Amino acid sequence: MEMELNAGQRELQAEVRAFVDEHVAPFADEFDRKERLPEELVRELGARGYLGGIVPEAYGGRGMDALSWGLLCEQIGRGSASLLSILTVHSMVVQALVKWGGEAQRSRWLPRLATGETLGAFALTEPEVGSDAGSSQTAARAEDGEYVLDGEKRWISCGQIAGLFLVFAKVDGQSAAFLVERDTPGFSTVPMGGLLGFRAAMLAELHMAGCRVPEENLVGRAGFGFSHVGGAALDQGRYCVGWGSLGMMQGCVDACLEYAGHRKQFGTFIKGHQLVQEMVADMIVQTKAARLMCHHAASLKERGEPSLILETSIAKYFTSRATVKAALDAVQIHGANGCREGYPVARYLRDAKILEIIEGSNQMQQIIIAKYGYQEHILAKRKARTDRTT
Ligand SMILES: Cc1cc2nc3c(=O)[nH]c(=O)nc-3n(C[C@H](O)[C@H](O)[C@H](O)COP(=O)(O)OP(=O)(O)OC[C@H]3O[C@@H](n4cnc5c(N)ncnc54)[C@H](O)[C@@H]3O)c2cc1C
């Protein structure tokens, strides 16, 4: 069921919508062309408290509830997927620290992450390690009260401008997560350009050669890296991506309703052609279904229900797939005009494809969802047997 918004949530939604309409959406194609987000826009995200959205108030953040955070991601996703990705990876670092960071790490970093004084990036993927993320080749060894990191990360969103990286590495064969500051000796970044979508997300490769971090930069403990710290961050990432995709789908619907009501062919507005209506109707239905799933995930997150992890996977999987279809149809409805800048739909299409790959590809989500389905099936059979015998 769709959750009812309270006054604060309605106010936030209106505020972010106005911000996106004025400062983000009209410039999103330009950001993509330049493969860069303006510094002042990212600073503004911090000033408005959006970067600190999920940082607890005790550490200077806004401590938003789950639905408010989702509504924020939805609006930002509608405006620019690249901006959404900055918000997403930043919040993944925040979430990892909130859940697994020690008090010293929290009190040192969360206030800076809350204001955007420091931007966070999430560094898991490597040239040879993608979906099989637990098998990181980046190595860390303990030496004189420090960890020495060697290895390479690739496809790191926000990597060009982040100040703090959550880097996953193997210590004695165990996965571990480390906080690495940009100016650490032995650490360097190389910008990555020429992307299909998320063009302004300022991706980078990270190179670590004898990169020394103090031992207190280990988050959680060795063995907890990918499974616990990474798990908490990726759940958060999928939640943002699910809601952000919903924003893009709504953007497709809005663009198509507007366009089809103005464009005339065969003497009538194309909104009157039934084959166009079919595409618009499907888009509206899928957007409604995606919204329900995102709201469901929000209500579970609010209540701290364990099923949140699965339901967030389902929402991310459904919404990202539906966004690709919505964006394809949105380009179709715009005809040639949909194939270039000037309308948002070409960008939505490029960005939508990325949604199916990041935060665990959709095949990884399918594996998780199917496994869960089998488990539920077995439990239901067991329960039925017990009910029969009692
Ligand atoms: C724009 C963008 C931003 C990104 N940002 C970040 C970031 O900030 N931080 C970060 O760490 N990473 C980031 N990534 C990397 C992203 O997380 C990976 O691309 C993703 O995990 C998939 O890994 P891969 O690309 O190596 O594909 P691979 O793992 O090589 O997979 C290739 C294909 O095989 C499929 N496949 C693999 N294994 C299986 C299996 N067991 N069963 C069925 N199918 C399988 C996959 O689903 C995929 O379709 C980003 C990527 C992009 C494109």
The ligand as an SDF file (V2000), in Angstrom:
LIG
                    3D

 53 58  0  0  0  0  0  0  0  0999 V2000
   27.9780    3.8680  -14.0710 C   0  0  0  0  0  0  0  0  0  0  0  0
   28.5060    2.8560  -13.1230 C   0  0  0  0  0  0  0  0  0  0  0  0
   28.7690    3.2260  -11.8140 C   0  0  0  0  0  0  0  0  0  0  0  0
   29.3240    2.3090  -10.9110 C   0  0  0  0  0  0  0  0  0  0  0  0
   29.6450    2.7170   -9.6540 N   0  0  0  0  0  0  0  0  0  0  0  0
   30.2840    1.8640   -8.8110 C   0  0  0  0  0  0  0  0  0  0  0  0
   30.7290    2.2980   -7.5230 C   0  0  0  0  0  0  0  0  0  0  0  0
   30.5170    3.4430   -7.1180 O   0  0  0  0  0  0  0  0  0  0  0  0
   31.4090    1.4200   -6.7300 N   0  0  0  0  0  0  0  0  0  0  0  0
   31.6780    0.1370   -7.1350 C   0  0  0  0  0  0  0  0  0  0  0  0
   32.2940   -0.6020   -6.3780 O   0  0  0  0  0  0  0  0  0  0  0  0
   31.2610   -0.3100   -8.3620 N   0  0  0  0  0  0  0  0  0  0  0  0
   30.5830    0.5240   -9.2010 C   0  0  0  0  0  0  0  0  0  0  0  0
   30.1570    0.0910  -10.4440 N   0  0  0  0  0  0  0  0  0  0  0  0
   30.4380   -1.2840  -10.8440 C   0  0  0  0  0  0  0  0  0  0  0  0
   29.2020   -2.1710  -10.7480 C   0  0  0  0  0  0  0  0  0  0  0  0
   28.8750   -2.3950   -9.4090 O   0  0  0  0  0  0  0  0  0  0  0  0
   29.5260   -3.4780  -11.4980 C   0  0  0  0  0  0  0  0  0  0  0  0
   29.5690   -3.1260  -12.8550 O   0  0  0  0  0  0  0  0  0  0  0  0
   28.5090   -4.5780  -11.2330 C   0  0  0  0  0  0  0  0  0  0  0  0
   28.6430   -5.0900   -9.9480 O   0  0  0  0  0  0  0  0  0  0  0  0
   28.6490   -5.7350  -12.2360 C   0  0  0  0  0  0  0  0  0  0  0  0
   29.9800   -6.1530  -12.3080 O   0  0  0  0  0  0  0  0  0  0  0  0
   30.7110   -6.2600  -13.7320 P   0  0  0  0  0  0  0  0  0  0  0  0
   30.4380   -5.0220  -14.5030 O   0  0  0  0  0  0  0  0  0  0  0  0
   32.1190   -6.5980  -13.4890 O   0  0  0  0  0  0  0  0  0  0  0  0
   29.9990   -7.4300  -14.4830 O   0  0  0  0  0  0  0  0  0  0  0  0
   30.3110   -9.0050  -14.3200 P   0  0  0  0  0  0  0  0  0  0  0  0
   30.2600   -9.4060  -12.9020 O   0  0  0  0  0  0  0  0  0  0  0  0
   31.5160   -9.3500  -15.1050 O   0  0  0  0  0  0  0  0  0  0  0  0
   29.0260   -9.6140  -15.0260 O   0  0  0  0  0  0  0  0  0  0  0  0
   28.8460   -9.5790  -16.4430 C   0  0  0  0  0  0  0  0  0  0  0  0
   27.4700  -10.1670  -16.7420 C   0  0  0  0  0  0  0  0  0  0  0  0
   27.3980  -11.5150  -16.2790 O   0  0  0  0  0  0  0  0  0  0  0  0
   26.3220  -11.6400  -15.3490 C   0  0  0  0  0  0  0  0  0  0  0  0
   26.7010  -12.5830  -14.2860 N   0  0  0  0  0  0  0  0  0  0  0  0
   27.8190  -12.5880  -13.5220 C   0  0  0  0  0  0  0  0  0  0  0  0
   27.7910  -13.5970  -12.6410 N   0  0  0  0  0  0  0  0  0  0  0  0
   26.6190  -14.2470  -12.8380 C   0  0  0  0  0  0  0  0  0  0  0  0
   25.9980  -15.3820  -12.2290 C   0  0  0  0  0  0  0  0  0  0  0  0
   26.5410  -16.0340  -11.1930 N   0  0  0  0  0  0  0  0  0  0  0  0
   24.7920  -15.7700  -12.6950 N   0  0  0  0  0  0  0  0  0  0  0  0
   24.1940  -15.1050  -13.7110 C   0  0  0  0  0  0  0  0  0  0  0  0
   24.7320  -14.0390  -14.3250 N   0  0  0  0  0  0  0  0  0  0  0  0
   25.9310  -13.6060  -13.9000 C   0  0  0  0  0  0  0  0  0  0  0  0
   26.0840  -10.2460  -14.7970 C   0  0  0  0  0  0  0  0  0  0  0  0
   24.7800  -10.0750  -14.2830 O   0  0  0  0  0  0  0  0  0  0  0  0
   26.3400   -9.4050  -16.0380 C   0  0  0  0  0  0  0  0  0  0  0  0
   25.1890   -9.4020  -16.8330 O   0  0  0  0  0  0  0  0  0  0  0  0
   29.5960    0.9790  -11.3440 C   0  0  0  0  0  0  0  0  0  0  0  0
   29.2860    0.5990  -12.6690 C   0  0  0  0  0  0  0  0  0  0  0  0
   28.7630    1.5210  -13.5420 C   0  0  0  0  0  0  0  0  0  0  0  0
   28.4770    1.0970  -14.9520 C   0  0  0  0  0  0  0  0  0  0  0  0
  1  2  1  0
  2  3  1  0
  2 52  2  0
  3  4  2  0
  4  5  1  0
  4 50  1  0
  5  6  2  0
  6  7  1  0
  6 13  1  0
  7  8  2  0
  7  9  1  0
  9 10  1  0
 10 11  2  0
 10 12  1  0
 12 13  2  0
 13 14  1  0
 14 15  1  0
 14 50  1  0
 15 16  1  0
 16 17  1  0
 16 18  1  0
 18 19  1  0
 18 20  1  0
 20 21  1  0
 20 22  1  0
 22 23  1  0
 23 24  1  0
 24 25  2  0
 24 26  1  0
 24 27  1  0
 27 28  1  0
 28 29  2  0
 28 30  1  0
 28 31  1  0
 31 32  1  0
 32 33  1  0
 33 34  1  0
 33 48  1  0
 34 35  1  0
 35 36  1  0
 35 46  1  0
 36 37  1  0
 36 45  1  0
 37 38  2  0
 38 39  1  0
 39 40  1  0
 39 45  2  0
 40 41  1  0
 40 42  2  0
 42 43  1  0
 43 44  2  0
 44 45  1  0
 46 47  1  0
 46 48  1  0
 48 49  1  0
 50 51  2  0
 51 52  1  0
 52 53  1  0
M  END
$$$$
